[in-house]
Amino acid sequence: MPTTVLGLLGVLLCALAVTSEVTPQTDFDIKGVAGKWYLIGFATNAEWFVSRKAHMKMGIAMLTPTDEGDLEMAYSSLKTDGTCWRMNHFAQKSDAPGIFSFRSDRWETDNHMVIVDVKYDEFALIHTVKTKAGSSTVLDKLYGRTPDLSQDVLDKFTAFSLEQGILSENIALLPKNDECP
């Protein structure tokens, strides 16, 4: 029992250490992130990504701030068979603007999300630490208001993900895709 508790404490401390280094956008404005975003970049240290990244394509995220400062997130992506994959999350604000938490029942994860960098009419770089059964993974996402972003923004996403310990082969710029109807 003490070994298990110490192990879980170690995992938690590692997750907090990674998260504590990532700070949100200065002067974050939740209303600025409202609306439609294209998922352009995806980077993670999760094992499942290796076998699935070749099949991943650009998706859409609709972000809707609430009056209380929380964030409704609706994701969709058109699959190769013509059906739509959809997922929704409700992210609760923290005491610090640009930092949110949410539970994913679908993946059984507790998520700590930081909006690291955003130019509201162009791109958003979001860093998430997902914790499941005492194990944490890092997930960085790059969103654009349009399906195309400048090379400077793509490079910024890649450099940030590498700084978070994600291997270069686990950083993907997603191919364009039709939208779900």
WODA-V927526 format. One record per residue. PSI is psi in whole degrees, -180 to 180 (* if undefined). OMEGA is omega in radians with two decimals (999 if undefined). NEAR is the number of other ideal C-beta (glycine too) atoms within 12 Angstrom. Layout:
[[PSI/OMEGA/NEAR] [PSI/OMEGA/NEAR]]
//
This chain:
[[-49/3.14/7] [-36/3.12/8] [-42/3.11/9] [-45/-3.14/12] [-44/3.12/12] [-39/3.11/13] [-46/3.12/16] [-39/3.11/19] [-40/3.10/15] [-44/3.11/17] [-44/3.13/22] [-44/3.14/21] [-39/3.08/16] [-44/3.13/23] [-42/3.13/29] [-36/3.12/17] [-44/3.11/17] [-47/-3.09/28] [-38/-3.06/30] [-24/3.13/16] [-19/-3.09/18] [121/-3.12/32] [152/-3.12/18] [165/3.06/29] [134/3.05/26] [140/3.14/13] [41/-3.13/12] [134/3.12/28] [107/-3.08/19] [-34/3.14/32] [-26/3.13/17] [-24/-3.12/24] [-3/-3.12/38] [142/3.02/22] [-161/-3.01/24] [135/3.10/23] [142/3.02/38] [131/3.07/36] [109/-3.03/42] [-39/-3.11/40] [146/-3.10/40] [125/3.14/39] [136/-3.12/39] [158/3.01/31] [12/3.14/30] [138/-3.10/27] [-36/-3.09/14] [-25/-3.04/19] [-36/-3.08/26] [-44/-3.09/16] [-14/-3.05/11] [-16/-3.00/17] [-31/-3.13/24] [-22/-3.10/13] [-3/-3.09/19] [143/3.10/30] [167/3.14/28] [140/3.09/32] [-175/-3.12/35] [140/3.00/34] [133/3.01/36] [118/-3.14/26] [128/-3.10/36] [106/3.08/22] [145/3.05/26] [166/3.10/18] [-25/-3.12/11] [-8/3.14/12] [5/3.05/22] [179/-3.05/22] [119/3.01/38] [132/-3.09/26] [121/3.11/38] [123/-3.11/24] [146/3.02/29] [149/3.10/27] [134/3.13/29] [124/3.14/23] [164/-3.09/17] [-24/3.13/15] [3/3.10/8] [-6/3.09/12] [166/-3.13/12] [136/2.98/20] [128/-3.10/24] [150/3.11/21] [142/3.11/22] [143/3.04/20] [152/3.05/31] [109/-3.09/24] [125/-3.13/35] [137/3.14/22] [159/3.03/26] [-170/3.09/22] [-22/-3.12/11] [126/3.10/22] [134/3.13/24] [0/3.10/33] [130/-3.06/32] [162/3.01/36] [148/3.09/26] [157/3.10/29] [132/3.03/20] [107/3.09/24] [-32/3.14/14] [-45/-3.09/16] [-2/-3.13/20] [47/-3.14/14] [149/2.95/27] [132/-2.97/28] [135/3.06/35] [114/-3.00/35] [133/3.13/41] [126/3.03/37] [101/-2.94/42] [-45/-3.06/33] [133/-3.14/30] [134/2.91/35] [104/-2.84/23] [-28/3.14/23] [5/-3.07/15] [-61/-3.03/24] [163/3.02/36] [132/3.09/44] [119/-3.05/42] [131/-3.12/44] [129/-3.13/41] [136/2.97/40] [120/-3.11/38] [130/-3.13/34] [129/3.13/31] [124/3.09/22] [42/3.07/15] [0/3.14/21] [137/-3.10/22] [145/3.02/31] [156/3.13/33] [140/3.10/39] [119/3.06/37] [137/3.11/43] [142/3.06/44] [123/3.12/42] [149/3.06/39] [151/3.06/34] [-23/3.04/27] [166/-3.12/19] [-8/-3.11/25] [132/3.08/16] [159/-3.14/31] [158/3.11/16] [-34/3.11/11] [-42/-3.14/14] [-42/3.10/27] [-42/3.12/24] [-38/3.11/19] [-44/3.11/26] [-47/-3.13/37] [-47/-3.13/29] [-43/3.12/22] [-46/-3.12/30] [-41/3.09/36] [-39/3.11/20] [-27/-3.14/21] [4/3.09/33] [12/3.10/24] [132/3.13/30] [147/-3.09/20] [-34/3.14/15] [-9/3.10/16] [20/3.06/29] [120/-3.06/32] [135/2.92/32] [120/-2.94/29] [139/3.09/30] [150/-3.14/22] [156/-3.04/21] [150/3.02/24] [158/-3.14/19] [155/3.05/21] [144/3.11/22] [*/999/10]]
//
